[in-house]
């Protein structure tokens, strides 16, 4: 029982039940009575002060309350007319607000240092600095040439290092990469190219051909900085933020699974 009481999802369900109970007791949206409580008035005054930098005058507060009442009336009448139904924007906003409620409940408890350190160890790769490579390349297009690799090999025989920018074919992503991370290189050229590039010496010499999904390349690697590990203390703030984000995502997933179990869905 004690474990349930400390479970954020259980707390969220209790809050939801309390809201529905209060709504039913007050008569729900069909009630034509609007009560502006002191708490609501104070909230309007606080929002005003946050924007204007001062407290509202009595007249300004009355105007704020009038605007609040007008909005409440318009919202209730719109719902009575069914204007909130089948509206994609409203549906998404409601789903988003429900997710926000789950997020808030999920982050109520402050994590212990041991939890954060365990999260860091389980996700250490997130916090490592990836290897970066600076290189230039000359591209030989597989679409334009019968044998791009052969043409690249032939070009390397009498290659002019000073005229490399005019050699080969145009490449839409650029001919020079400065401090490009391994993930970026793999994204732009493919895994095979990234693996082959990592094996080339960083000595400023032209080598190849190196194959990619586009064709073949002659490559000159100027520098390479290996991946650097991370210690917990240097990334503790990021770990805490990631821990909260992961916890919110997990809370939303669990909450949706609880809701989904209550529904029967018929598909065409």
N, C-alpha and C positions, 0 to 999 in steps of 0.2 A: 504493500500500500504506500509506504514512504517513497519508493522508487517512482510510482505514478505521480505523486504530488510534486516531485522535482523534475518531472519530464516536461520540457517546453511545449511539446505537442499537446499533452494533457491539459496544461494551463491554457493554451490557446482554445481548445474545445470548450473549456469552462467559460472563458470570456465570451465565446460565440453564443453559448447557451444563455448566458446572462443577458446578452443584447437582445436575443429573440424573445426572451421572457419579458424584458422591459417593454419591448415594442408591443407585445400582445396586451400587457397590462394597461398601457397608455392608449390603446385603441388603434395603433398602427397608422398607416398612411391615410386611412379613411376618416380619421378624426379631423374635424375642421377647426380644432382648437390649437393655437400656437402659443407656446409658453417660452418666453425668452428668459432664461434663468440668469442669476447673478454671474454664474460661471461663464455662460455664453457672452454676457456683456463684457466681462473682464477680458475674455479672449479677444473680442473685437477691439477693445482698447489697446491690448498688448500688441496686436498686429499693426494697428495704426501707429503706435509709438515706435515700433521697429522700423517702419518705413519713413515716418515724418521726423523722427528724432525728438519728439515731445509727446506728452499726453494729450489726448483730444479734449477740446472744450466740451461742456455739457451739450451744446448745440450740435457739435460734430459727432458726439457719441450718439445722440438721438438720430442723426442722419445715418450713421452706420447701422444702427438697429433697424431703422426703416428699410434700408437696403437688404439687410439680412432677412427680414420678414417678407419682403417682396420676392426675394430669391426662393425662400422656402415655399411660398404660395405657388410660384411658377413651377417649381420642381414637382410639387404634389399634383398639380393639375396636369402637367405633362405626363406623369406616371398614370394618372387616372385615364388619360386618353390613349395610353399604350405607346407613347412616343419613345419610350425607352426600349421597346422591343424591336428585335431584328435590326438593331443599329450596331454596325461593326465597331465603331469608335467607342460607344458606350460599353459594349460587351467587353472589349479589350481593357478599358479603363477599370471596370469592375473586377475583372480577373487580376489586373495588376494591383489594385488596392488590397484584394484578399491576400495576394502574395506578400505585399508589404507588411500586413498584419502578422503573417507567419514569420517574416524576417525579424520583426521587432521582438516577438516572443523568443525566437531562437537565440538572440544575442543578449538576453537578460542576464545570464550567468557569465561572469568574467572567468575566462579560462585560467587554469593554474599554469605556472611556468613549466611544469613537467609535461603538460599536454602540448604546449607550444613547441617544446624541444622535440617531443615525439613526432609532431606534425612536420617539423623541419627535417628530421631524419628520414621520414617516410617519403618526403618530396624534395630531397636534397638537390636533385637535378634542376629544379625550378630556379634555384638561387645561384647556380654556377654561372660564371661568365663564359660564354661559348668561345671557341676558337674563332679567330678572324684572319682573313687572308686578303692581301692586296695583290691584284694581278691584272694583266691585260690579255686580250685574246684577239685572234683574227679568225673570222667565221667563214666556213665553207658550207653553203646551203645544200642540203640533200634534195630540196625541191628544184633547185636551179641546175644541179649538176648530176651527171650520170653516176659518178663515184666521188663523193665529197672527200672521203678519207684519202683516196689516191691523189686527188688534186692538192690536198693539204700537205701530204708527204712530199709531193713534187715541189711545192712552193718552199718547203723548208730547206731544200737542197741549196738553192741560191737566194736564201732569204736576206732581205735588206732590213736590218734592225731599225734604221732611221726612217724607213718608208712604210713601216708596218700599218700605219693608219689608212693607207691607200690600198692595202692588199685585201684579198678576199671579197666577201659579199657584205652588204649592209646587215646590221643586227639591231633589231628594234629595242633591245634592252641596254644597249651601250657597249662600248669596247673596253672600258676601264672600270674596275671595281676597287674601291678603297676601303679597307677594313670591313670586308663583307663577312658576316657570320656564316657558319656552316649551314644553318637552316635556310638562310636567304639564298646561298649558292645552290642548295638542293632544290629550293622552290623555283629558281629561275632557269636552271640547267638540267635538273634531274639528279637522282641519287648516284647514277654511274659516273657522271661528270664530277660530282662533288667528291666521291671516293678517289677517283683518279687524280684529281687536283691535289688532294691531301698528301699524295705520295710523291709529288714533284718537289725537287729541291727549290728553296727560296733563294736563288742566286742570280736572278735577273736574266737568265738565259732562256731562249725560245726553244720550246719542245712540243712534241705532238706527233701525230694527231691525237686529240682527246675527243671521244665521242660524246654527243649529247642527244637529246630528243629532236634537235633541230638539224643536226648534221655533224660536222667535224670542226675542231678548233686547234689552232696553234696557240700555245699558252706561255706566257712569261710571268712567273711568280716573283714578285719583288720582296714580299715579307709575309711572315706568318707568326701569329701570336697564339700559343696553345691555350686550351681551355683552363680556366682558373677555378678552383674550388671555392667554397664559401664557408665561413665559420658562423655559428649561430648568432653571436653577439653583433656582428656587422650587419645582419639582415633581420634582426629581431622585430623591427616595426613592420616589415613586409610580411614576415611569418604571421604576426598577429592579425594583420588585415586579411591575409589569405585564409587563415583559420576561420575567421568570422564569415567570410564569403562562402567557404566550403560548408560551414555549419548551416548557414541560411539555405544553401542549395539542398542540403540533405533534409532539413526540416520541411522545405516545400515539397520535396519528393515524397517524404513519408506522409505528409498531410494529404497530398493528392491521392496517394494510394489508399488511404483511409476513406476518402470521399468516393473514389472510383469503385471501391468494393460495394458501395450502397446502390450503385446504378446498374441497370441492365441496358445495354446498348444494342440496338438492332441496326445492322448494316445492310445496304442494298446488295 
